[in-house]
Amino acid sequence: MHTAEVAADLNRPVLVPPPTGDVRADGNVRLLAEQRAVLVPGPAHALAALR
């Protein structure tokens, strides 16, 4: 979460993979719910989002 907050402060995109239901994905779910991150379904989508 710290890294995501710093990236957002620097106006960098915050990309997250689809939630898996794992407790470790709670941060990703929160970022998506707060519209502070963009959902990317796979590596190709992440690369395209960064171009």
SVG drawing of the C-alpha trace seen along z (x, -y; Angstrom):
<svg xmlns="http://www.w3.org/2000/svg" viewBox="-15 -13 22 30">
<polyline fill="none" stroke="black" stroke-width="0.4" points="0.0,0.0 2.9,-2.4 4.3,-1.9 0.8,-2.4 0.4,-5.7 3.8,-7.0 3.1,-6.1 -0.2,-7.9 1.5,-11.0 4.0,-11.0 1.1,-10.8 2.2,-7.3 -0.4,-4.7 -1.2,-2.1 -2.0,1.2 -3.5,4.2 -4.3,7.8 -7.8,9.2 -8.6,10.1 -8.2,13.7 -10.1,13.9 -6.8,14.3 -6.5,12.1 -3.2,10.8 -5.3,9.2 -7.3,7.0 -5.2,3.9 -5.8,4.4 -9.6,4.6 -9.5,1.4 -7.5,-0.5 -10.0,0.6 -13.0,-0.3 -11.5,-3.8 -10.7,-4.2 -7.1,-4.7 -5.9,-1.8 -6.6,-0.4 -7.5,3.3 -5.2,5.1 -6.2,8.7 -2.8,9.8 0.8,8.8 0.0,7.7 -2.6,5.3 -0.2,3.9 2.4,3.2 -0.2,1.5 -1.4,-0.7 2.2,-1.9 2.8,-3.0"/>
</svg>
